[in-house]
C-alpha cells in the first residue's frame, strides 16, 4: 500500500498498526511487514506524485478480505493498495 507522503513516520506507523489490528481482529495474521520508503507513483493520486510504500504479508480467510478492502478504502491516508491471493 502507499500512504500519503505528508504523514510523518510516527503517523504512518500508527496507520499500519491500525490496519494490522483489523487483520488480527478478524482472525488473520500479519506474517511480515516492510517499509519500502517514499517512491514516485505511476499517476497522480489526490494530487500526490509520491507515496510512502509499505508491504505486509498476511494470512486471512477470503471471506474477511472484503472488510479489509472497506477499511483500506475508508482510510484517507491510504492512497492506493493491492491485495493479492497466493
N, CA, C and O atoms as a GROMACS GRO file, in nm:
protein
  344
    1UNK      N    1   0.084  -0.117   0.000
    1UNK     CA    2   0.000   0.000   0.000
    1UNK      C    3   0.088   0.123   0.000
    1UNK      O    4   0.204   0.118   0.043
    2UNK      N    5   0.035   0.231  -0.047
    2UNK     CA    6   0.107   0.358  -0.048
    2UNK      C    7   0.028   0.457   0.037
    2UNK      O    8  -0.092   0.476   0.017
    3UNK      N    9   0.096   0.518   0.132
    3UNK     CA   10   0.035   0.616   0.220
    3UNK      C   11   0.071   0.757   0.174
    3UNK      O   12   0.166   0.776   0.099
    4UNK      N   13  -0.005   0.852   0.219
    4UNK     CA   14   0.018   0.992   0.188
    4UNK      C   15   0.159   1.033   0.232
    4UNK      O   16   0.200   1.001   0.344
    5UNK      N   17   0.234   1.102   0.147
    5UNK     CA   18   0.370   1.140   0.184
    5UNK      C   19   0.375   1.251   0.289
    5UNK      O   20   0.482   1.278   0.345
    6UNK      N   21   0.263   1.316   0.317
    6UNK     CA   22   0.263   1.422   0.418
    6UNK      C   23   0.251   1.364   0.560
    6UNK      O   24   0.268   1.436   0.658
    7UNK      N   25   0.220   1.235   0.570
    7UNK     CA   26   0.216   1.170   0.701
    7UNK      C   27   0.357   1.155   0.755
    7UNK      O   28   0.449   1.118   0.683
    8UNK      N   29   0.372   1.185   0.882
    8UNK     CA   30   0.502   1.165   0.945
    8UNK      C   31   0.527   1.015   0.963
    8UNK      O   32   0.436   0.934   0.947
    9UNK      N   33   0.649   0.980   0.997
    9UNK     CA   34   0.682   0.840   1.018
    9UNK      C   35   0.601   0.781   1.134
    9UNK      O   36   0.558   0.665   1.127
   10UNK      N   37   0.581   0.859   1.238
   10UNK     CA   38   0.502   0.812   1.353
   10UNK      C   39   0.356   0.791   1.313
   10UNK      O   40   0.294   0.693   1.354
   11UNK      N   41   0.301   0.884   1.235
   11UNK     CA   42   0.162   0.871   1.189
   11UNK      C   43   0.147   0.750   1.098
   11UNK      O   44   0.048   0.677   1.107
   12UNK      N   45   0.245   0.728   1.011
   12UNK     CA   46   0.240   0.613   0.921
   12UNK      C   47   0.245   0.482   0.999
   12UNK      O   48   0.177   0.386   0.963
   13UNK      N   49   0.326   0.478   1.103
   13UNK     CA   50   0.334   0.358   1.187
   13UNK      C   51   0.201   0.330   1.254
   13UNK      O   52   0.159   0.215   1.262
   14UNK      N   53   0.134   0.434   1.301
   14UNK     CA   54   0.002   0.417   1.364
   14UNK      C   55  -0.099   0.366   1.262
   14UNK      O   56  -0.180   0.278   1.294
   15UNK      N   57  -0.096   0.418   1.140
   15UNK     CA   58  -0.189   0.375   1.035
   15UNK      C   59  -0.167   0.227   1.003
   15UNK      O   60  -0.263   0.150   0.994
   16UNK      N   61  -0.042   0.188   0.985
   16UNK     CA   62  -0.010   0.048   0.953
   16UNK      C   63  -0.047  -0.043   1.070
   16UNK      O   64  -0.096  -0.154   1.049
   17UNK      N   65  -0.024   0.002   1.194
   17UNK     CA   66  -0.062  -0.076   1.311
   17UNK      C   67  -0.214  -0.094   1.319
   17UNK      O   68  -0.262  -0.202   1.354
   18UNK      N   69  -0.290   0.011   1.286
   18UNK     CA   70  -0.436   0.002   1.288
   18UNK      C   71  -0.486  -0.098   1.184
   18UNK      O   72  -0.579  -0.174   1.211
   19UNK      N   73  -0.424  -0.099   1.068
   19UNK     CA   74  -0.463  -0.195   0.964
   19UNK      C   75  -0.427  -0.336   1.008
   19UNK      O   76  -0.502  -0.430   0.983
   20UNK      N   77  -0.313  -0.352   1.073
   20UNK     CA   78  -0.274  -0.483   1.126
   20UNK      C   79  -0.373  -0.530   1.233
   20UNK      O   80  -0.403  -0.649   1.242
   21UNK      N   81  -0.424  -0.437   1.313
   21UNK     CA   82  -0.524  -0.470   1.415
   21UNK      C   83  -0.654  -0.519   1.351
   21UNK      O   84  -0.718  -0.611   1.402
   22UNK      N   85  -0.693  -0.457   1.240
   22UNK     CA   86  -0.813  -0.501   1.168
   22UNK      C   87  -0.794  -0.645   1.119
   22UNK      O   88  -0.886  -0.726   1.125
   23UNK      N   89  -0.676  -0.675   1.070
   23UNK     CA   90  -0.647  -0.809   1.019
   23UNK      C   91  -0.651  -0.911   1.132
   23UNK      O   92  -0.713  -1.016   1.118
   24UNK      N   93  -0.585  -0.881   1.244
   24UNK     CA   94  -0.581  -0.977   1.355
   24UNK      C   95  -0.717  -0.990   1.424
   24UNK      O   96  -0.750  -1.098   1.474
   25UNK      N   97  -0.794  -0.883   1.429
   25UNK     CA   98  -0.926  -0.892   1.494
   25UNK      C   99  -1.024  -0.976   1.413
   25UNK      O  100  -1.122  -1.028   1.468
   26UNK      N  101  -0.999  -0.991   1.283
   26UNK     CA  102  -1.086  -1.076   1.201
   26UNK      C  103  -1.034  -1.219   1.192
   26UNK      O  104  -1.084  -1.298   1.112
   27UNK      N  105  -0.934  -1.251   1.271
   27UNK     CA  106  -0.881  -1.387   1.274
   27UNK      C  107  -0.761  -1.408   1.183
   27UNK      O  108  -0.712  -1.520   1.171
   28UNK      N  109  -0.713  -1.302   1.119
   28UNK     CA  110  -0.598  -1.313   1.031
   28UNK      C  111  -0.467  -1.298   1.106
   28UNK      O  112  -0.466  -1.281   1.228
   29UNK      N  113  -0.359  -1.302   1.032
   29UNK     CA  114  -0.226  -1.292   1.091
   29UNK      C  115  -0.134  -1.215   0.997
   29UNK      O  116  -0.133  -1.239   0.876
   30UNK      N  117  -0.058  -1.122   1.053
   30UNK     CA  118   0.043  -1.049   0.977
   30UNK      C  119   0.174  -1.124   0.996
   30UNK      O  120   0.229  -1.127   1.106
   31UNK      N  121   0.224  -1.184   0.887
   31UNK     CA  122   0.344  -1.268   0.898
   31UNK      C  123   0.472  -1.193   0.863
   31UNK      O  124   0.581  -1.240   0.894
   32UNK      N  125   0.459  -1.078   0.799
   32UNK     CA  126   0.576  -0.998   0.764
   32UNK      C  127   0.536  -0.856   0.730
   32UNK      O  128   0.424  -0.831   0.686
   33UNK      N  129   0.628  -0.763   0.752
   33UNK     CA  130   0.598  -0.623   0.726
   33UNK      C  131   0.726  -0.551   0.690
   33UNK      O  132   0.828  -0.566   0.758
   34UNK      N  133   0.721  -0.472   0.580
   34UNK     CA  134   0.839  -0.398   0.535
   34UNK      C  135   0.801  -0.255   0.499
   34UNK      O  136   0.693  -0.229   0.446
   35UNK      N  137   0.892  -0.164   0.529
   35UNK     CA  138   0.876  -0.026   0.485
   35UNK      C  139   0.967  -0.007   0.364
   35UNK      O  140   1.088  -0.029   0.373
   36UNK      N  141   0.910   0.033   0.252
   36UNK     CA  142   0.987   0.050   0.129
   36UNK      C  143   1.028   0.194   0.105
   36UNK      O  144   1.105   0.220   0.013
   37UNK      N  145   0.980   0.286   0.184
   37UNK     CA  146   1.018   0.426   0.170
   37UNK      C  147   0.930   0.503   0.072
   37UNK      O  148   0.831   0.451   0.021
   38UNK      N  149   0.968   0.628   0.047
   38UNK     CA  150   0.892   0.715  -0.042
   38UNK      C  151   0.935   0.688  -0.186
   38UNK      O  152   1.053   0.693  -0.220
   39UNK      N  153   0.835   0.661  -0.270
   39UNK     CA  154   0.860   0.633  -0.412
   39UNK      C  155   0.758   0.709  -0.496
   39UNK      O  156   0.652   0.748  -0.448
   40UNK      N  157   0.793   0.730  -0.620
   40UNK     CA  158   0.706   0.800  -0.713
   40UNK      C  159   0.589   0.711  -0.754
   40UNK      O  160   0.608   0.593  -0.784
   41UNK      N  161   0.468   0.767  -0.755
   41UNK     CA  162   0.350   0.696  -0.800
   41UNK      C  163   0.345   0.695  -0.953
   41UNK      O  164   0.402   0.784  -1.017
   42UNK      N  165   0.279   0.599  -1.011
   42UNK     CA  166   0.267   0.591  -1.158
   42UNK      C  167   0.179   0.702  -1.213
   42UNK      O  168   0.194   0.742  -1.328
   43UNK      N  169   0.087   0.751  -1.131
   43UNK     CA  170  -0.006   0.856  -1.172
   43UNK      C  171  -0.044   0.937  -1.048
   43UNK      O  172  -0.023   0.891  -0.936
   44UNK      N  173  -0.098   1.054  -1.068
   44UNK     CA  174  -0.140   1.140  -0.957
   44UNK      C  175  -0.255   1.075  -0.881
   44UNK      O  176  -0.351   1.028  -0.940
   45UNK      N  177  -0.243   1.074  -0.750
   45UNK     CA  178  -0.350   1.026  -0.664
   45UNK      C  179  -0.373   1.133  -0.559
   45UNK      O  180  -0.285   1.162  -0.478
   46UNK      N  181  -0.491   1.193  -0.561
   46UNK     CA  182  -0.525   1.302  -0.467
   46UNK      C  183  -0.420   1.412  -0.471
   46UNK      O  184  -0.382   1.467  -0.367
   47UNK      N  185  -0.373   1.445  -0.588
   47UNK     CA  186  -0.273   1.550  -0.614
   47UNK      C  187  -0.134   1.516  -0.562
   47UNK      O  188  -0.048   1.604  -0.554
   48UNK      N  189  -0.108   1.390  -0.528
   48UNK     CA  190   0.024   1.347  -0.482
   48UNK      C  191   0.096   1.274  -0.594
   48UNK      O  192   0.036   1.193  -0.665
   49UNK      N  193   0.225   1.303  -0.611
   49UNK     CA  194   0.308   1.233  -0.707
   49UNK      C  195   0.392   1.124  -0.641
   49UNK      O  196   0.448   1.039  -0.710
   50UNK      N  197   0.400   1.127  -0.509
   50UNK     CA  198   0.479   1.029  -0.434
   50UNK      C  199   0.395   0.971  -0.321
   50UNK      O  200   0.297   1.031  -0.277
   51UNK      N  201   0.436   0.855  -0.275
   51UNK     CA  202   0.371   0.791  -0.162
   51UNK      C  203   0.471   0.712  -0.080
   51UNK      O  204   0.574   0.670  -0.132
   52UNK      N  205   0.441   0.692   0.046
   52UNK     CA  206   0.524   0.610   0.135
   52UNK      C  207   0.474   0.467   0.124
   52UNK      O  208   0.362   0.437   0.164
   53UNK      N  209   0.557   0.379   0.070
   53UNK     CA  210   0.516   0.243   0.041
   53UNK      C  211   0.544   0.149   0.158
   53UNK      O  212   0.647   0.158   0.224
   54UNK      N  213   0.448   0.059   0.182
   54UNK     CA  214   0.459  -0.044   0.285
   54UNK      C  215   0.410  -0.176   0.227
   54UNK      O  216   0.315  -0.178   0.149
   55UNK      N  217   0.476  -0.285   0.264
   55UNK     CA  218   0.435  -0.418   0.221
   55UNK      C  219   0.407  -0.501   0.345
   55UNK      O  220   0.485  -0.499   0.440
   56UNK      N  221   0.296  -0.573   0.343
   56UNK     CA  222   0.261  -0.661   0.454
   56UNK      C  223   0.224  -0.797   0.399
   56UNK      O  224   0.144  -0.807   0.306
   57UNK      N  225   0.281  -0.900   0.455
   57UNK     CA  226   0.244  -1.038   0.422
   57UNK      C  227   0.142  -1.080   0.526
   57UNK      O  228   0.169  -1.079   0.646
   58UNK      N  229   0.024  -1.118   0.478
   58UNK     CA  230  -0.084  -1.152   0.571
   58UNK      C  231  -0.143  -1.287   0.535
   58UNK      O  232  -0.130  -1.334   0.421
   59UNK      N  233  -0.208  -1.348   0.631
   59UNK     CA  234  -0.280  -1.472   0.612
   59UNK      C  235  -0.417  -1.453   0.675
   59UNK      O  236  -0.428  -1.426   0.794
   60UNK      N  237  -0.523  -1.466   0.592
   60UNK     CA  238  -0.658  -1.450   0.645
   60UNK      C  239  -0.757  -1.522   0.555
   60UNK      O  240  -0.726  -1.554   0.440
   61UNK      N  241  -0.876  -1.547   0.608
   61UNK     CA  242  -0.982  -1.610   0.529
   61UNK      C  243  -1.026  -1.517   0.418
   61UNK      O  244  -1.031  -1.395   0.434
   62UNK      N  245  -1.058  -1.576   0.305
   62UNK     CA  246  -1.102  -1.496   0.191
   62UNK      C  247  -1.232  -1.422   0.219
   62UNK      O  248  -1.259  -1.320   0.158
   63UNK      N  249  -1.313  -1.473   0.312
   63UNK     CA  250  -1.439  -1.407   0.346
   63UNK      C  251  -1.415  -1.275   0.421
   63UNK      O  252  -1.503  -1.189   0.422
   64UNK      N  253  -1.299  -1.259   0.482
   64UNK     CA  254  -1.268  -1.137   0.558
   64UNK      C  255  -1.198  -1.030   0.475
   64UNK      O  256  -1.176  -0.919   0.523
   65UNK      N  257  -1.163  -1.062   0.352
   65UNK     CA  258  -1.090  -0.968   0.267
   65UNK      C  259  -1.175  -0.846   0.233
   65UNK      O  260  -1.122  -0.735   0.221
   66UNK      N  261  -1.305  -0.864   0.218
   66UNK     CA  262  -1.393  -0.751   0.186
   66UNK      C  263  -1.391  -0.646   0.296
   66UNK      O  264  -1.393  -0.526   0.268
   67UNK      N  265  -1.387  -0.690   0.421
   67UNK     CA  266  -1.381  -0.595   0.533
   67UNK      C  267  -1.248  -0.521   0.531
   67UNK      O  268  -1.243  -0.401   0.559
   68UNK      N  269  -1.140  -0.590   0.499
   68UNK     CA  270  -1.009  -0.526   0.488
   68UNK      C  271  -1.010  -0.424   0.375
   68UNK      O  272  -0.958  -0.313   0.391
   69UNK      N  273  -1.068  -0.459   0.261
   69UNK     CA  274  -1.081  -0.365   0.149
   69UNK      C  275  -1.158  -0.241   0.190
   69UNK      O  276  -1.119  -0.128   0.158
   70UNK      N  277  -1.268  -0.261   0.261
   70UNK     CA  278  -1.350  -0.150   0.308
   70UNK      C  279  -1.271  -0.057   0.400
   70UNK      O  280  -1.281   0.065   0.391
   71UNK      N  281  -1.192  -0.116   0.488
   71UNK     CA  282  -1.110  -0.038   0.580
   71UNK      C  283  -1.004   0.043   0.506
   71UNK      O  284  -0.984   0.161   0.534
   72UNK      N  285  -0.938  -0.021   0.409
   72UNK     CA  286  -0.834   0.049   0.332
   72UNK      C  287  -0.894   0.161   0.247
   72UNK      O  288  -0.834   0.268   0.236
   73UNK      N  289  -1.010   0.137   0.188
   73UNK     CA  290  -1.075   0.240   0.106
   73UNK      C  291  -1.125   0.357   0.191
   73UNK      O  292  -1.127   0.471   0.144
   74UNK      N  293  -1.165   0.330   0.314
   74UNK     CA  294  -1.218   0.435   0.401
   74UNK      C  295  -1.108   0.524   0.459
   74UNK      O  296  -1.134   0.640   0.495
   75UNK      N  297  -0.987   0.472   0.469
   75UNK     CA  298  -0.877   0.548   0.527
   75UNK      C  299  -0.824   0.648   0.424
   75UNK      O  300  -0.774   0.608   0.319
   76UNK      N  301  -0.834   0.776   0.454
   76UNK     CA  302  -0.793   0.880   0.359
   76UNK      C  303  -0.642   0.889   0.342
   76UNK      O  304  -0.595   0.947   0.244
   77UNK      N  305  -0.566   0.835   0.435
   77UNK     CA  306  -0.420   0.838   0.423
   77UNK      C  307  -0.366   0.728   0.332
   77UNK      O  308  -0.251   0.735   0.288
   78UNK      N  309  -0.447   0.627   0.304
   78UNK     CA  310  -0.406   0.520   0.213
   78UNK      C  311  -0.440   0.565   0.072
   78UNK      O  312  -0.557   0.576   0.035
   79UNK      N  313  -0.336   0.592  -0.008
   79UNK     CA  314  -0.359   0.641  -0.144
   79UNK      C  315  -0.399   0.527  -0.237
   79UNK      O  316  -0.500   0.537  -0.307
   80UNK      N  317  -0.322   0.421  -0.239
   80UNK     CA  318  -0.350   0.303  -0.321
   80UNK      C  319  -0.312   0.178  -0.242
   80UNK      O  320  -0.227   0.183  -0.153
   81UNK      N  321  -0.376   0.066  -0.276
   81UNK     CA  322  -0.341  -0.061  -0.214
   81UNK      C  323  -0.366  -0.174  -0.312
   81UNK      O  324  -0.442  -0.159  -0.408
   82UNK      N  325  -0.303  -0.284  -0.288
   82UNK     CA  326  -0.320  -0.404  -0.370
   82UNK      C  327  -0.320  -0.524  -0.278
   82UNK      O  328  -0.229  -0.542  -0.197
   83UNK      N  329  -0.424  -0.606  -0.290
   83UNK     CA  330  -0.432  -0.731  -0.216
   83UNK      C  331  -0.428  -0.843  -0.318
   83UNK      O  332  -0.509  -0.847  -0.410
   84UNK      N  333  -0.334  -0.934  -0.303
   84UNK     CA  334  -0.323  -1.045  -0.397
   84UNK      C  335  -0.330  -1.177  -0.323
   84UNK      O  336  -0.284  -1.189  -0.209
   85UNK      N  337  -0.386  -1.275  -0.389
   85UNK     CA  338  -0.400  -1.408  -0.333
   85UNK      C  339  -0.285  -1.495  -0.381
   85UNK      O  340  -0.253  -1.498  -0.500
   86UNK      N  341  -0.224  -1.564  -0.287
   86UNK     CA  342  -0.112  -1.652  -0.322
   86UNK      C  343  -0.141  -1.792  -0.276
   86UNK      O  344  -0.059  -1.882  -0.296
   0.00000   0.00000   0.00000
